[in-house]
Structure formats: C-alpha cells, structure tokens
Amino acid sequence: MQEITLEEALAQLNEILADLDGGSRSLEEAFALYADGMELVRWCNAKIDKVEKQCLVIRESGDDYEL
C-alpha cells in the first residue's frame, strides 16, 4: 500500500462505506470495494497497534521516543 496518513486511510474507508451504502454497485464491484476496505482496515489497525506499542515503551521507560 502506498504511504498515506491514517486520516487519509480513514477518509478512504468512509468513501468506500458511502459507495457501498448507495447500493448502486454490481455484486462484483461491491466485493472489490469491500476487499479494498478490508485492506485499509488491516493497514489502519497495524498503524494504531504500532503507535500503542510505542506509547507503552515511552510509559515504561520514561525516555523520549520518536513516534
């Protein structure tokens, strides 16, 4: 996946949800959008997990840590 921000990924997810909610897509198109959305969800979860782990390191060590 290209390097995007979490905010951009969430905006893309909102667009996909709105498109799927519209109900005007064929089954194949809807499935492709769903697959794209799930990839974005996995990517977002990985980014959030990484930041959470970095926060734990900061909290435990008391040292500065670059996010």
PDB file of N, CA, C and O in Angstrom:
ATOM      1  N   MET A   1       0.854  -1.178   0.000  1.00  0.00           N
ATOM      2  CA  MET A   1       0.000   0.000   0.000  1.00  0.00           C
ATOM      3  C   MET A   1       0.894   1.233   0.000  1.00  0.00           C
ATOM      4  O   MET A   1       1.916   1.272   0.685  1.00  0.00           O
ATOM      5  N   GLN A   2       0.501   2.233  -0.771  1.00  0.00           N
ATOM      6  CA  GLN A   2       1.252   3.479  -0.807  1.00  0.00           C
ATOM      7  C   GLN A   2       1.236   4.124   0.563  1.00  0.00           C
ATOM      8  O   GLN A   2       0.345   3.869   1.373  1.00  0.00           O
ATOM      9  N   GLU A   3       2.238   4.969   0.817  1.00  0.00           N
ATOM     10  CA  GLU A   3       2.317   5.610   2.124  1.00  0.00           C
ATOM     11  C   GLU A   3       1.292   6.739   2.212  1.00  0.00           C
ATOM     12  O   GLU A   3       1.385   7.739   1.500  1.00  0.00           O
ATOM     13  N   ILE A   4       0.334   6.563   3.081  1.00  0.00           N
ATOM     14  CA  ILE A   4      -0.700   7.564   3.329  1.00  0.00           C
ATOM     15  C   ILE A   4      -0.801   7.755   4.829  1.00  0.00           C
ATOM     16  O   ILE A   4      -0.266   6.961   5.603  1.00  0.00           O
ATOM     17  N   THR A   5      -1.476   8.791   5.230  1.00  0.00           N
ATOM     18  CA  THR A   5      -1.676   9.006   6.659  1.00  0.00           C
ATOM     19  C   THR A   5      -2.886   8.197   7.127  1.00  0.00           C
ATOM     20  O   THR A   5      -3.705   7.742   6.329  1.00  0.00           O
ATOM     21  N   LEU A   6      -2.964   8.040   8.411  1.00  0.00           N
ATOM     22  CA  LEU A   6      -4.115   7.347   8.990  1.00  0.00           C
ATOM     23  C   LEU A   6      -5.402   8.095   8.666  1.00  0.00           C
ATOM     24  O   LEU A   6      -6.432   7.485   8.378  1.00  0.00           O
ATOM     25  N   GLU A   7      -5.334   9.401   8.714  1.00  0.00           N
ATOM     26  CA  GLU A   7      -6.515  10.211   8.417  1.00  0.00           C
ATOM     27  C   GLU A   7      -6.980  10.007   6.975  1.00  0.00           C
ATOM     28  O   GLU A   7      -8.179   9.927   6.711  1.00  0.00           O
ATOM     29  N   GLU A   8      -6.026   9.924   6.045  1.00  0.00           N
ATOM     30  CA  GLU A   8      -6.371   9.686   4.643  1.00  0.00           C
ATOM     31  C   GLU A   8      -6.993   8.305   4.460  1.00  0.00           C
ATOM     32  O   GLU A   8      -7.950   8.137   3.704  1.00  0.00           O
ATOM     33  N   ALA A   9      -6.437   7.324   5.158  1.00  0.00           N
ATOM     34  CA  ALA A   9      -6.986   5.971   5.068  1.00  0.00           C
ATOM     35  C   ALA A   9      -8.410   5.920   5.601  1.00  0.00           C
ATOM     36  O   ALA A   9      -9.278   5.275   5.014  1.00  0.00           O
ATOM     37  N   LEU A  10      -8.645   6.601   6.712  1.00  0.00           N
ATOM     38  CA  LEU A  10      -9.993   6.635   7.283  1.00  0.00           C
ATOM     39  C   LEU A  10     -10.968   7.359   6.353  1.00  0.00           C
ATOM     40  O   LEU A  10     -12.130   6.969   6.241  1.00  0.00           O
ATOM     41  N   ALA A  11     -10.493   8.410   5.691  1.00  0.00           N
ATOM     42  CA  ALA A  11     -11.344   9.117   4.728  1.00  0.00           C
ATOM     43  C   ALA A  11     -11.692   8.202   3.559  1.00  0.00           C
ATOM     44  O   ALA A  11     -12.828   8.200   3.085  1.00  0.00           O
ATOM     45  N   GLN A  12     -10.715   7.427   3.096  1.00  0.00           N
ATOM     46  CA  GLN A  12     -10.977   6.470   2.015  1.00  0.00           C
ATOM     47  C   GLN A  12     -11.990   5.421   2.448  1.00  0.00           C
ATOM     48  O   GLN A  12     -12.866   5.036   1.675  1.00  0.00           O
ATOM     49  N   LEU A  13     -11.865   4.959   3.693  1.00  0.00           N
ATOM     50  CA  LEU A  13     -12.826   3.991   4.219  1.00  0.00           C
ATOM     51  C   LEU A  13     -14.229   4.576   4.247  1.00  0.00           C
ATOM     52  O   LEU A  13     -15.195   3.894   3.904  1.00  0.00           O
ATOM     53  N   ASN A  14     -14.345   5.830   4.652  1.00  0.00           N
ATOM     54  CA  ASN A  14     -15.661   6.484   4.662  1.00  0.00           C
ATOM     55  C   ASN A  14     -16.240   6.580   3.257  1.00  0.00           C
ATOM     56  O   ASN A  14     -17.442   6.397   3.067  1.00  0.00           O
ATOM     57  N   GLU A  15     -15.393   6.866   2.275  1.00  0.00           N
ATOM     58  CA  GLU A  15     -15.860   6.926   0.887  1.00  0.00           C
ATOM     59  C   GLU A  15     -16.350   5.558   0.412  1.00  0.00           C
ATOM     60  O   GLU A  15     -17.380   5.450  -0.255  1.00  0.00           O
ATOM     61  N   ILE A  16     -15.597   4.518   0.765  1.00  0.00           N
ATOM     62  CA  ILE A  16     -15.988   3.159   0.378  1.00  0.00           C
ATOM     63  C   ILE A  16     -17.321   2.794   1.021  1.00  0.00           C
ATOM     64  O   ILE A  16     -18.203   2.235   0.368  1.00  0.00           O
ATOM     65  N   LEU A  17     -17.459   3.115   2.309  1.00  0.00           N
ATOM     66  CA  LEU A  17     -18.716   2.810   3.004  1.00  0.00           C
ATOM     67  C   LEU A  17     -19.893   3.535   2.372  1.00  0.00           C
ATOM     68  O   LEU A  17     -20.963   2.954   2.193  1.00  0.00           O
ATOM     69  N   ALA A  18     -19.697   4.804   2.035  1.00  0.00           N
ATOM     70  CA  ALA A  18     -20.777   5.571   1.410  1.00  0.00           C
ATOM     71  C   ALA A  18     -21.128   4.978   0.053  1.00  0.00           C
ATOM     72  O   ALA A  18     -22.301   4.895  -0.309  1.00  0.00           O
ATOM     73  N   ASP A  19     -20.115   4.567  -0.691  1.00  0.00           N
ATOM     74  CA  ASP A  19     -20.347   3.975  -2.004  1.00  0.00           C
ATOM     75  C   ASP A  19     -21.105   2.652  -1.873  1.00  0.00           C
ATOM     76  O   ASP A  19     -22.049   2.396  -2.621  1.00  0.00           O
ATOM     77  N   LEU A  20     -20.688   1.820  -0.925  1.00  0.00           N
ATOM     78  CA  LEU A  20     -21.368   0.537  -0.718  1.00  0.00           C
ATOM     79  C   LEU A  20     -22.788   0.745  -0.211  1.00  0.00           C
ATOM     80  O   LEU A  20     -23.705   0.010  -0.577  1.00  0.00           O
ATOM     81  N   ASP A  21     -22.957   1.747   0.627  1.00  0.00           N
ATOM     82  CA  ASP A  21     -24.283   2.028   1.177  1.00  0.00           C
ATOM     83  C   ASP A  21     -25.252   2.509   0.101  1.00  0.00           C
ATOM     84  O   ASP A  21     -26.465   2.339   0.229  1.00  0.00           O
ATOM     85  N   GLY A  22     -24.714   3.110  -0.955  1.00  0.00           N
ATOM     86  CA  GLY A  22     -25.556   3.586  -2.043  1.00  0.00           C
ATOM     87  C   GLY A  22     -26.287   2.477  -2.766  1.00  0.00           C
ATOM     88  O   GLY A  22     -27.363   2.704  -3.319  1.00  0.00           O
ATOM     89  N   GLY A  23     -25.725   1.285  -2.773  1.00  0.00           N
ATOM     90  CA  GLY A  23     -26.385   0.131  -3.356  1.00  0.00           C
ATOM     91  C   GLY A  23     -26.447   0.115  -4.873  1.00  0.00           C
ATOM     92  O   GLY A  23     -27.181  -0.684  -5.454  1.00  0.00           O
ATOM     93  N   SER A  24     -25.688   0.987  -5.520  1.00  0.00           N
ATOM     94  CA  SER A  24     -25.766   1.044  -6.977  1.00  0.00           C
ATOM     95  C   SER A  24     -24.695   0.214  -7.670  1.00  0.00           C
ATOM     96  O   SER A  24     -24.617   0.212  -8.899  1.00  0.00           O
ATOM     97  N   ARG A  25     -23.888  -0.474  -6.921  1.00  0.00           N
ATOM     98  CA  ARG A  25     -22.794  -1.271  -7.488  1.00  0.00           C
ATOM     99  C   ARG A  25     -23.255  -2.699  -7.757  1.00  0.00           C
ATOM    100  O   ARG A  25     -24.138  -3.230  -7.084  1.00  0.00           O
ATOM    101  N   SER A  26     -22.624  -3.303  -8.769  1.00  0.00           N
ATOM    102  CA  SER A  26     -22.874  -4.724  -9.025  1.00  0.00           C
ATOM    103  C   SER A  26     -22.234  -5.527  -7.899  1.00  0.00           C
ATOM    104  O   SER A  26     -21.444  -4.997  -7.119  1.00  0.00           O
ATOM    105  N   LEU A  27     -22.574  -6.782  -7.824  1.00  0.00           N
ATOM    106  CA  LEU A  27     -22.013  -7.644  -6.790  1.00  0.00           C
ATOM    107  C   LEU A  27     -20.491  -7.682  -6.888  1.00  0.00           C
ATOM    108  O   LEU A  27     -19.800  -7.609  -5.871  1.00  0.00           O
ATOM    109  N   GLU A  28     -19.973  -7.793  -8.095  1.00  0.00           N
ATOM    110  CA  GLU A  28     -18.525  -7.860  -8.290  1.00  0.00           C
ATOM    111  C   GLU A  28     -17.849  -6.557  -7.863  1.00  0.00           C
ATOM    112  O   GLU A  28     -16.800  -6.579  -7.219  1.00  0.00           O
ATOM    113  N   GLU A  29     -18.455  -5.424  -8.226  1.00  0.00           N
ATOM    114  CA  GLU A  29     -17.896  -4.135  -7.836  1.00  0.00           C
ATOM    115  C   GLU A  29     -17.956  -3.958  -6.322  1.00  0.00           C
ATOM    116  O   GLU A  29     -17.002  -3.481  -5.706  1.00  0.00           O
ATOM    117  N   ALA A  30     -19.065  -4.338  -5.739  1.00  0.00           N
ATOM    118  CA  ALA A  30     -19.221  -4.219  -4.286  1.00  0.00           C
ATOM    119  C   ALA A  30     -18.207  -5.088  -3.566  1.00  0.00           C
ATOM    120  O   ALA A  30     -17.643  -4.674  -2.554  1.00  0.00           O
ATOM    121  N   PHE A  31     -17.968  -6.290  -4.078  1.00  0.00           N
ATOM    122  CA  PHE A  31     -16.984  -7.170  -3.440  1.00  0.00           C
ATOM    123  C   PHE A  31     -15.589  -6.583  -3.551  1.00  0.00           C
ATOM    124  O   PHE A  31     -14.814  -6.665  -2.598  1.00  0.00           O
ATOM    125  N   ALA A  32     -15.248  -5.993  -4.692  1.00  0.00           N
ATOM    126  CA  ALA A  32     -13.934  -5.369  -4.862  1.00  0.00           C
ATOM    127  C   ALA A  32     -13.771  -4.196  -3.898  1.00  0.00           C
ATOM    128  O   ALA A  32     -12.706  -4.028  -3.303  1.00  0.00           O
ATOM    129  N   LEU A  33     -14.811  -3.391  -3.741  1.00  0.00           N
ATOM    130  CA  LEU A  33     -14.760  -2.290  -2.783  1.00  0.00           C
ATOM    131  C   LEU A  33     -14.615  -2.806  -1.358  1.00  0.00           C
ATOM    132  O   LEU A  33     -13.863  -2.251  -0.557  1.00  0.00           O
ATOM    133  N   TYR A  34     -15.343  -3.873  -1.053  1.00  0.00           N
ATOM    134  CA  TYR A  34     -15.249  -4.481   0.276  1.00  0.00           C
ATOM    135  C   TYR A  34     -13.828  -4.957   0.545  1.00  0.00           C
ATOM    136  O   TYR A  34     -13.288  -4.731   1.628  1.00  0.00           O
ATOM    137  N   ALA A  35     -13.221  -5.619  -0.443  1.00  0.00           N
ATOM    138  CA  ALA A  35     -11.849  -6.115  -0.286  1.00  0.00           C
ATOM    139  C   ALA A  35     -10.883  -4.946  -0.076  1.00  0.00           C
ATOM    140  O   ALA A  35      -9.989  -5.024   0.767  1.00  0.00           O
ATOM    141  N   ASP A  36     -11.058  -3.874  -0.835  1.00  0.00           N
ATOM    142  CA  ASP A  36     -10.217  -2.686  -0.648  1.00  0.00           C
ATOM    143  C   ASP A  36     -10.394  -2.111   0.749  1.00  0.00           C
ATOM    144  O   ASP A  36      -9.423  -1.724   1.398  1.00  0.00           O
ATOM    145  N   GLY A  37     -11.629  -2.059   1.202  1.00  0.00           N
ATOM    146  CA  GLY A  37     -11.908  -1.545   2.540  1.00  0.00           C
ATOM    147  C   GLY A  37     -11.275  -2.396   3.625  1.00  0.00           C
ATOM    148  O   GLY A  37     -10.736  -1.868   4.597  1.00  0.00           O
ATOM    149  N   MET A  38     -11.339  -3.703   3.462  1.00  0.00           N
ATOM    150  CA  MET A  38     -10.728  -4.590   4.468  1.00  0.00           C
ATOM    151  C   MET A  38      -9.214  -4.429   4.495  1.00  0.00           C
ATOM    152  O   MET A  38      -8.606  -4.499   5.563  1.00  0.00           O
ATOM    153  N   GLU A  39      -8.604  -4.215   3.343  1.00  0.00           N
ATOM    154  CA  GLU A  39      -7.161  -3.958   3.307  1.00  0.00           C
ATOM    155  C   GLU A  39      -6.828  -2.671   4.059  1.00  0.00           C
ATOM    156  O   GLU A  39      -5.851  -2.614   4.806  1.00  0.00           O
ATOM    157  N   LEU A  40      -7.652  -1.638   3.854  1.00  0.00           N
ATOM    158  CA  LEU A  40      -7.454  -0.387   4.584  1.00  0.00           C
ATOM    159  C   LEU A  40      -7.638  -0.577   6.087  1.00  0.00           C
ATOM    160  O   LEU A  40      -6.879  -0.015   6.877  1.00  0.00           O
ATOM    161  N   VAL A  41      -8.631  -1.357   6.489  1.00  0.00           N
ATOM    162  CA  VAL A  41      -8.856  -1.622   7.911  1.00  0.00           C
ATOM    163  C   VAL A  41      -7.646  -2.320   8.525  1.00  0.00           C
ATOM    164  O   VAL A  41      -7.200  -1.951   9.612  1.00  0.00           O
ATOM    165  N   ARG A  42      -7.116  -3.322   7.838  1.00  0.00           N
ATOM    166  CA  ARG A  42      -5.926  -4.023   8.348  1.00  0.00           C
ATOM    167  C   ARG A  42      -4.744  -3.061   8.469  1.00  0.00           C
ATOM    168  O   ARG A  42      -4.010  -3.090   9.457  1.00  0.00           O
ATOM    169  N   TRP A  43      -4.567  -2.207   7.453  1.00  0.00           N
ATOM    170  CA  TRP A  43      -3.472  -1.244   7.468  1.00  0.00           C
ATOM    171  C   TRP A  43      -3.628  -0.271   8.640  1.00  0.00           C
ATOM    172  O   TRP A  43      -2.665   0.003   9.356  1.00  0.00           O
ATOM    173  N   CYS A  44      -4.842   0.247   8.833  1.00  0.00           N
ATOM    174  CA  CYS A  44      -5.110   1.167   9.948  1.00  0.00           C
ATOM    175  C   CYS A  44      -4.850   0.502  11.291  1.00  0.00           C
ATOM    176  O   CYS A  44      -4.238   1.100  12.176  1.00  0.00           O
ATOM    177  N   ASN A  45      -5.312  -0.727  11.443  1.00  0.00           N
ATOM    178  CA  ASN A  45      -5.094  -1.456  12.692  1.00  0.00           C
ATOM    179  C   ASN A  45      -3.610  -1.638  12.973  1.00  0.00           C
ATOM    180  O   ASN A  45      -3.180  -1.501  14.118  1.00  0.00           O
ATOM    181  N   ALA A  46      -2.823  -1.943  11.948  1.00  0.00           N
ATOM    182  CA  ALA A  46      -1.383  -2.120  12.119  1.00  0.00           C
ATOM    183  C   ALA A  46      -0.736  -0.806  12.556  1.00  0.00           C
ATOM    184  O   ALA A  46       0.125  -0.803  13.436  1.00  0.00           O
ATOM    185  N   LYS A  47      -1.143   0.302  11.950  1.00  0.00           N
ATOM    186  CA  LYS A  47      -0.594   1.606  12.330  1.00  0.00           C
ATOM    187  C   LYS A  47      -0.960   1.948  13.773  1.00  0.00           C
ATOM    188  O   LYS A  47      -0.112   2.409  14.537  1.00  0.00           O
ATOM    189  N   ILE A  48      -2.201   1.728  14.142  1.00  0.00           N
ATOM    190  CA  ILE A  48      -2.651   2.026  15.502  1.00  0.00           C
ATOM    191  C   ILE A  48      -1.932   1.136  16.510  1.00  0.00           C
ATOM    192  O   ILE A  48      -1.524   1.611  17.570  1.00  0.00           O
ATOM    193  N   ASP A  49      -1.773  -0.146  16.196  1.00  0.00           N
ATOM    194  CA  ASP A  49      -1.045  -1.057  17.091  1.00  0.00           C
ATOM    195  C   ASP A  49       0.386  -0.596  17.298  1.00  0.00           C
ATOM    196  O   ASP A  49       0.911  -0.656  18.411  1.00  0.00           O
ATOM    197  N   LYS A  50       1.023  -0.132  16.215  1.00  0.00           N
ATOM    198  CA  LYS A  50       2.408   0.335  16.308  1.00  0.00           C
ATOM    199  C   LYS A  50       2.510   1.525  17.252  1.00  0.00           C
ATOM    200  O   LYS A  50       3.408   1.578  18.092  1.00  0.00           O
ATOM    201  N   VAL A  51       1.599   2.473  17.116  1.00  0.00           N
ATOM    202  CA  VAL A  51       1.619   3.657  17.976  1.00  0.00           C
ATOM    203  C   VAL A  51       1.328   3.265  19.423  1.00  0.00           C
ATOM    204  O   VAL A  51       1.958   3.791  20.341  1.00  0.00           O
ATOM    205  N   GLU A  52       0.394   2.358  19.636  1.00  0.00           N
ATOM    206  CA  GLU A  52       0.096   1.912  21.002  1.00  0.00           C
ATOM    207  C   GLU A  52       1.319   1.274  21.648  1.00  0.00           C
ATOM    208  O   GLU A  52       1.600   1.523  22.820  1.00  0.00           O
ATOM    209  N   LYS A  53       2.046   0.458  20.901  1.00  0.00           N
ATOM    210  CA  LYS A  53       3.252  -0.179  21.438  1.00  0.00           C
ATOM    211  C   LYS A  53       4.320   0.858  21.753  1.00  0.00           C
ATOM    212  O   LYS A  53       5.017   0.750  22.762  1.00  0.00           O
ATOM    213  N   GLN A  54       4.451   1.874  20.883  1.00  0.00           N
ATOM    214  CA  GLN A  54       5.421   2.927  21.142  1.00  0.00           C
ATOM    215  C   GLN A  54       5.042   3.710  22.394  1.00  0.00           C
ATOM    216  O   GLN A  54       5.919   4.101  23.165  1.00  0.00           O
ATOM    217  N   CYS A  55       3.763   3.940  22.605  1.00  0.00           N
ATOM    218  CA  CYS A  55       3.302   4.635  23.808  1.00  0.00           C
ATOM    219  C   CYS A  55       3.629   3.823  25.058  1.00  0.00           C
ATOM    220  O   CYS A  55       4.021   4.385  26.080  1.00  0.00           O
ATOM    221  N   LEU A  56       3.470   2.513  24.980  1.00  0.00           N
ATOM    222  CA  LEU A  56       3.805   1.658  26.122  1.00  0.00           C
ATOM    223  C   LEU A  56       5.291   1.735  26.436  1.00  0.00           C
ATOM    224  O   LEU A  56       5.681   1.771  27.603  1.00  0.00           O
ATOM    225  N   VAL A  57       6.119   1.761  25.401  1.00  0.00           N
ATOM    226  CA  VAL A  57       7.562   1.864  25.597  1.00  0.00           C
ATOM    227  C   VAL A  57       7.897   3.178  26.291  1.00  0.00           C
ATOM    228  O   VAL A  57       8.711   3.210  27.214  1.00  0.00           O
ATOM    229  N   ILE A  58       7.272   4.250  25.846  1.00  0.00           N
ATOM    230  CA  ILE A  58       7.519   5.559  26.454  1.00  0.00           C
ATOM    231  C   ILE A  58       7.111   5.553  27.924  1.00  0.00           C
ATOM    232  O   ILE A  58       7.846   6.028  28.789  1.00  0.00           O
ATOM    233  N   ARG A  59       5.940   5.015  28.184  1.00  0.00           N
ATOM    234  CA  ARG A  59       5.410   4.994  29.535  1.00  0.00           C
ATOM    235  C   ARG A  59       6.299   4.165  30.463  1.00  0.00           C
ATOM    236  O   ARG A  59       6.547   4.550  31.605  1.00  0.00           O
ATOM    237  N   GLU A  60       6.776   3.020  29.958  1.00  0.00           N
ATOM    238  CA  GLU A  60       7.566   2.133  30.790  1.00  0.00           C
ATOM    239  C   GLU A  60       8.985   2.638  31.008  1.00  0.00           C
ATOM    240  O   GLU A  60       9.544   2.486  32.094  1.00  0.00           O
ATOM    241  N   SER A  61       9.561   3.236  29.981  1.00  0.00           N
ATOM    242  CA  SER A  61      10.962   3.651  30.100  1.00  0.00           C
ATOM    243  C   SER A  61      11.131   5.090  30.589  1.00  0.00           C
ATOM    244  O   SER A  61      12.143   5.443  31.195  1.00  0.00           O
ATOM    245  N   GLY A  62      10.127   5.899  30.314  1.00  0.00           N
ATOM    246  CA  GLY A  62      10.246   7.300  30.674  1.00  0.00           C
ATOM    247  C   GLY A  62      11.156   8.066  29.731  1.00  0.00           C
ATOM    248  O   GLY A  62      11.348   9.270  29.904  1.00  0.00           O
ATOM    249  N   ASP A  63      11.720   7.391  28.737  1.00  0.00           N
ATOM    250  CA  ASP A  63      12.607   8.020  27.765  1.00  0.00           C
ATOM    251  C   ASP A  63      11.798   8.626  26.634  1.00  0.00           C
ATOM    252  O   ASP A  63      10.651   8.250  26.392  1.00  0.00           O
ATOM    253  N   ASP A  64      12.423   9.572  25.950  1.00  0.00           N
ATOM    254  CA  ASP A  64      11.811  10.134  24.751  1.00  0.00           C
ATOM    255  C   ASP A  64      11.846   9.089  23.652  1.00  0.00           C
ATOM    256  O   ASP A  64      12.832   8.367  23.503  1.00  0.00           O
ATOM    257  N   TYR A  65      10.791   9.010  22.898  1.00  0.00           N
ATOM    258  CA  TYR A  65      10.695   8.048  21.812  1.00  0.00           C
ATOM    259  C   TYR A  65       9.978   8.707  20.656  1.00  0.00           C
ATOM    260  O   TYR A  65       8.885   9.251  20.811  1.00  0.00           O
ATOM    261  N   GLU A  66      10.609   8.652  19.490  1.00  0.00           N
ATOM    262  CA  GLU A  66      10.020   9.318  18.323  1.00  0.00           C
ATOM    263  C   GLU A  66       8.888   8.481  17.747  1.00  0.00           C
ATOM    264  O   GLU A  66       9.070   7.310  17.414  1.00  0.00           O
ATOM    265  N   LEU A  67       7.720   9.097  17.636  1.00  0.00           N
ATOM    266  CA  LEU A  67       6.573   8.440  17.003  1.00  0.00           C
ATOM    267  C   LEU A  67       6.697   8.678  15.552  1.00  0.00           C
ATOM    268  O   LEU A  67       5.852   8.228  14.779  1.00  0.00           O
TER     269      LEU A  67
END
